[in-house]
Amino acid sequence: MFPRLAPMRPPVLSPYQSVTAATPVVHRSVEVDGRTTHHWVYGAEDAPTTVLAVHGFRGDHHGLETIAAHLVAGADGPLRVVVPDLPGFGVSDPLPTSDIDGYVGWLRGFSDALGLDRETVVLGHSFGSIVVAAAVAAGLDTRLLVLVNPIAAPALQGPRAVGTAVAVGYYRLGAALPRPLGLGLLRNRGIVRAMSIAMLKSSDPAMRRWVHDQHDRFFSAFADRSSVLDAFRTSVSHDVSEYADRIAVPVLMVAAERDDITAVPAQRALAERLADAELVVLPDVGHLVHYETPGAAADAVLRRMADGRPAGGKAGKPRKPGKAGSTGATS
């Protein structure tokens, strides 16, 4: 286990403190192919219904804690939400190679180690959406796939290509420099803060302080420079759309009206390609749905989980994505 690089100051109080504090949580670990994956179980460990949630790039399980708490609090009956630290992030051991095949093999092995079955709902946020989509396309069975802020289009093409190229250079430099300088660059608090500011859309001062504090505390907890560089390359070399034709299970996409990573038109195009997709667009939020509007995301997931559609069934004609309104849109 490697140390978490948290600032030595009191944490900023979460806007969702009352919900998270009331949610039971335990820390567990399992061996997957000889490497330890640490995971956190929110809710009742013996609950009959499970959500397996995979966080995004450079984060750890803390990023999905608020969604997990809202899912547990809003469920009609006992629910458990399992959130692992991705290999090489948080306190989980890194993979030998952090490519998409490595992440897919890990997720399937992790699911097997926990004895999860097709009744488990599988959720991924941002880079996690790529991982879970690739895993489901490769045979991980689920009754519902949930993609929050999905990466719906290639990062190396279109309007994001220049910004992605700059980021690639940043991570390559961090890996090439002597270790102290490279780690200093990759964990530079000014750069982390700039990333946080770019993604955050809320104007509420308390929300902004909390989100920045979360990124300061948990955005640099990675195993080593090669792991974070390989993971970044994987995150920008793949997207959910390349797996769309091999995903036959129902999919709920929770997108954001102001997402700078993947815009709504690309989300709609992805929804059209999926065999059975529902697109929910949350207004006035960007790529940090899991921080800024976790309650709305959880409500959408719980509603879809309860809609009674048979597991793995196709709906025939895909549902048409709607336009975001004042309270969000479902399609």
N, C-alpha and C positions, 0 to 999 in steps of 0.2 A: 504494500500500500504506500502511496506517495502522498506528501503533505498537500493539503488544500491551502491555497494562497489567499487567505481572507485578510482584509485590512484589520488591524488591531484597534477597532473602535466599535462602539455599540451599534448594532444593526438599526437601520431605519424601520420604523413600525410599518407593517404591511397594511394597506387599505382593506385587506380581506382577513385581518387578524382574527376576527370573531369566528369566521368560517373555518379557517385552518386550525385554530386552537381547539375547536370542537371536534376535529376529525382524528380518529385514532390512526396512528401510523407506527409501523415497526420496520426496522432495518434488517434485511436478510442478505445472504449471499449464496451463490451456487457455482459449481464448476462447469464450464462449458468448454469442451475440448482442452481440458487441462489448465484453463485460465479462469480466474475468479471474476464473476460479474456480481456487483453489488446492486441491490434493488430495494425499493421501498414499497411497502404495501399499505395503502390507505383504505380505511374502512374495516369491515369485518373480514378477518382472514379466512373464515369458513363460509363466506357468502356464496350463494349458488351462481351468482352472475359476476363475471370478471371483465374488466377492460385492461388491455395491455397497451401502455402508452410509451412512445419513443420520442425523446426530445430532439432538439435541433443541434446544429453545428456549434461547437465550442461551449455549449451549455452543459448542464447535468440535470439530475432529477428535480432540482429546485425549480427549474423553469416550468414544469408541468404540475407543480404542487397545488397551485390555485385552481386549475381546472379539475384536478383530482378531487380536491376538497368540495368543490361545487357539485361534482358528479355524485359524490357520496351523500352530500346534504340534500340534494334534490331528488334522489332516487325513491321510487315508491316502496322498495323493499331493500334488504341487505345487498350491498354492492361492495366489491373490492376493486381497487385500481392499482395495478402493478406498474411501477415506473423504474426501470433500470437506468443506471449510468451507462451510456454507450461505451464500448470498449475504447480505452485510451483517454477517457474523459471522466471527470469526477474522481472516483476512487476505483473504478474498474480497470482490470489489466488490459493492456493494448493487444490488438491483433497482430499476428506476424506480418500481415499486409493489410492495410486499411483501404482495400478497394471494395467495390460494390459486392463482389462475390463473397468476400470475407464477412461483410456486414450481414448479407443474406444468410450465410451459413451460421453465423453467430445467433441471429434472431430465431431461426428455426431450432437451433440447439437449445437456446434459452427457453423457448416455449415448451419443448419436449421435457427439459429438466424440471419445469414446474408442473408438468402434466396437464397443460392446457389443451383444449379441444376446439372444434369448430364453432362452439357456442360462445367462445371468447370474442369480444369486440376488439379489433386491433386499430389503434389510433397512432398517427404520427404527425408531428409538427415540423414544418419547414424541411430541413435536411432529413428529419425523421420520416417525412412523407415519402421521400424517395426510397428510404430503406424499407418501409413497410410495403410500399407498392411493389418494389422489386421482389420482396419475399413472397407476397401473395401471388404475384405472377409466376413465381417459381414453385408454387405448391403449398405455401402456408395457408391453411383453410381457416375461414372465419365467416360468421354470419353477417358481419357488417364491417367494412373498412372505412375509417374516418380519417380524412386528410384536413388538417388545420393549417391555414396559410400554405397550401401545397405549392411546391415548385413545379409549375405546370408547363414551363417552356424552357428551352435550352439557355443557359446563362452565357454561353460563348457565342451566341448569335443575337442579332437584333440590337435594341437600344442599350442593353446592359453589357454589351461586349467590351466596351472601353473600360468601364468600371471594373469588370471582372478581370481584365488583363492587368490593371493596376494592382488589384488584390493578389493575383497570382504572383506578381513581382515581389510584393510585400512578404508573402509567405516563403517564397524561394530565398529571399535575402535573409529572412530570419533563420532558415535552415542552413545557409551557407556560411554565415558569420561564425567566428569563434563562439563557443557555447555561451559564455556569460553575455556577450553582446547580442547574440541571436535571441536568447531567452528574454533579455531586457527589451528588445524590439517587439517581440511577439506579445509580451505581457505589459507593454507600455500603457500606463493608465490614461494618458492623453489620447492615444489611439483608440483604446477601448471606449473611452467616453465619447469620442467622435462617432464611433459606430452606434453607440446607444442613442445619441442625439438624432442621428440620421433616421433611425427606425421609429423613434417615439413620436406619437402624434398628439397625445393628451396635453392640454394646456394647464391641467391642474397641478399646482406646485407640489403637493404632497405625493401625488402619483409619480411625478417626474423624479423626485428625490428617491423614492423607493425603487423605481426601475433602475436608475443609475446605480444605486447601492447594490442591487442584485447583480448587475453586470460587473461591477467592481469586485464583488466577492467571488463570483462563480465562473466568470467568462475566461479565466486563465488557468483553470484547474485541469490541465492536460498532462499526459504522461511524459511526453518528450516531443522534441521538435519534429522528428520524422513522422510521428503519429498525426500531429495536427496538420502538417503539410500534405500528407497522403489523404487525410480525411477531407481537407479543403479541395484537393484535386478531384476527389470522388464527388464532392458536392456540386462542383461546377461542370463536371463532365457528364452528368446524368440528370434526368428530370422525370417526372411521373409520366409524361406523355409517351415516352418510349416503351412503357409497360402497359399502356391502356388497352391494347388489343388482346392482352392475355389475362385481363382481370374480368372474371365473370361474376363475381360476387357483388351485392349491392354496395354502393359507395356514397358516403355523405361527404361533401366538400364544404368546409367552412372557410370562406374567403373573406377578404377585407377590402372595402371600397378604396382605401388609400394605400394599399400595399405597393411599395416601391420595388419589391423584389419580383413579384409576378402580378401584373395588372389584371383587372377583371375581364377584359376581352380574352386574354389567354386562358383564364379559368373557365370561361364559357366554352371556349373551343375544346378544352380538355373534357368537360362534362359531356359534350356532344359525342366524343369518341368513346366514352365508356359505355358498357352495355346497359348499366342500370345506375344512373347517377342523379343525385339531388344536390343542387348548389344553393347554399345559403350565403348571402353577402351581407356582412355586418357593416353598417355605416360609420363614418367618422373614426375609423381605426385603421392602422397599417399592419406591419408585419409582426406586431407584438400583441396579437389577440390573446395569447396565453397570459399576458400581464394586464392589459388594459380592459379587456372584456371577457374574462374567463366565465362569468355567469351566463352570458349570452351563448357562448360556445357550448357550455355544458347543457344548457336548456335544449339546444338544437340536437345534441347527441342523445339525450334522454328521450326526447320526443320520437326520434327515429328508431331508437331501440325498442320503444313501446308500440310502434305502429302495426305490429303483427304480421309483417311480411315474412313469408317462409325463408328460412336460412338458405343462402346460396341461390335463391330463385331469381330469375330474370323478370323484369317488368315489361318486356316487349319493347315498346317505344320509349326511349329515354325521356325523362322529365325535362322540360325546357327551362333553362335558367332564367330567372326574372331579374329585373333591375332593382338595385338597392333603393329602399325607401327610407322613411324616417325611423323605422324600427327594424330595418333589415328586410331581407327578402328570402323566401324559400321558393324552390322550383321543383 
